[in-house]
Amino acid sequence: MTNKSDVVQIKMDKSFNPQASAPTKAFQVRVDDNKTVIVYNRIQGYILDSLIKAVFK
C-alpha cells in the first residue's frame, strides 16, 4: 500500500477579514506606580488564571 495524503482545497469567504478577529483590550489594571497589566479579550483561560493569582496575591 502506498500512503497518499488527501489534498483538500479550502476556499475562504470573500467577506473574511482577519482584522475583525484581532484581539482588543479587555481591561487594564495598575499594579504599582510604574507597572500596568493589560489583558486582551482573546487571552487563554489558564494564562488569565495565573496572571490574576500573581497580581492579586
For each residue, the residues with C-beta under 8 A, 3 or more apart:
1:
2:
3:
4:
5:
6:
7:
8:
9:
10:
11:
12: 16
13: 16
14:
15:
16: 12 13
17: 20 21
18: 21 22
19: 22
20: 17
21: 17 18
22: 18 19
23: 40 41 42
24: 40 41
25: 28 38 39 40 41
26: 39 40 41 43
27: 38 39
28: 25 36 37 38 39
29: 36 37 39 55
30: 35 36
31: 35 36 37 55
32: 35
33:
34:
35: 30 31 32
36: 28 29 30 31
37: 28 29 31 51 55
38: 25 27 28
39: 25 26 27 28 29 43 48 51
40: 23 24 25 26 43
41: 23 24 25 26
42: 23
43: 26 39 40 47 48 51
44: 47 48
45: 48 49
46: 49 50
47: 43 44 50 51
48: 39 43 44 45 51 52
49: 45 46 52 53
50: 46 47 53 54
51: 37 39 43 47 48 54 55
52: 48 49 55 56
53: 49 50 56 57
54: 50 51 57
55: 29 31 37 51 52
56: 52 53
57: 53 54
